[in-house]
Amino acid sequence: MEHRKRLQTDKIVINDNRELIIEGPVPPSRLAGYKMHASLDAFRRPAEQHEALVEISGLDEGRIVLAREGDLIVGYVTFHYPDELERWSEGGMADLVELGAIEVADEYRSYGLGKRLIAMAFAENQLENMIVFTTEYYWHWDLEGTKLNVWDYRNMMERLMKSAGMIWFATDDPEICSHPANCLMVRIGKEVPLASIEQFDRVRFRNRYMY
C-alpha cells in the first residue's frame, strides 16, 4: 500500500506579528525536537501526547500535521490505522485510515487552525487512495471550554470535516448510535477501488438489513 507523505509548510501571522508555521506530515526526527503547549491535554498529559505523536509519525500509514509557534506545538491532527480492538479494523483494510484526533491550544482557537491542518493533510492528493474516517463522540468534545451546547459543537465539527470533503455516513456501531449527536464522517478518495468501498460498508453495518 502506498502511503503518500509530501511534507508541506505554510505560515500565518497572528497578533503582534507573531508567526505560526503549519507543516506536515512531519517526520518523527523533526517532531521529536518540538515541545507541546501546556493546554494540549485533551487526550493525555502534554508530554505523553508528544510521545504518542512521535510514535504515530513513525508508522508507515501514520501522519501528523501540526501548527507551531517556534518549536512550540499549538495544534495538531493525527492519521493512523484504527485500533485493532475497534470494529473499524475488522476488515483488515490497508486503505482505511482514521483521522484520530484534532486539538488546538486554547489561546490559538480563533485562527482557523483546525481547518488549515486538515486541508494540508488532504492536499497534493496524498489521501486520494484512502478511505479516511473519523468517529465523533460528544463525550470527547470540549463543551465547557467552548461554551457550546452539544448540537452547536456537533455542527462545528461537521463544518470542519466537510471542509475537507468528509461527509456523514450511517452505521450501526453501538457507540455512535448511543447518542444522536455522535456521528461517523468519511471521505472516500477518488482512487479507492469499489472492492474497498464494499468492504467498508460491511464494517459499517454488522446488521446487513440496515443498508
Salt bridges, closest charged atoms under 4 A:
GLU2 OE1 - ARG4 NE 3.31
GLU19 OE2 - LYS11 NZ 3.43
GLU23 OE1 - ARG30 NH2 2.97
GLU23 OE2 - ARG68 NE 2.85
GLU69 OE2 - ARG18 NE 2.85
GLU90 OE2 - ARG206 NH2 2.26
ASP106 OD1 - ARG109 NH2 3.25
GLU107 OE2 - HIS37 NE2 2.97
GLU128 OE2 - ARG187 NH2 2.49
ASP142 OD2 - ARG109 NH1 2.85
GLU158 OE2 - ARG154 NE 2.66
GLU158 OE1 - LYS162 NZ 3.66
ASP172 OD1 - ARG87 NH2 2.85
ASP173 OD1 - ARG87 NH1 3.49
GLU191 OE1 - ARG4 NH2 2.57
ASP201 OD1 - ARG204 NH2 2.64
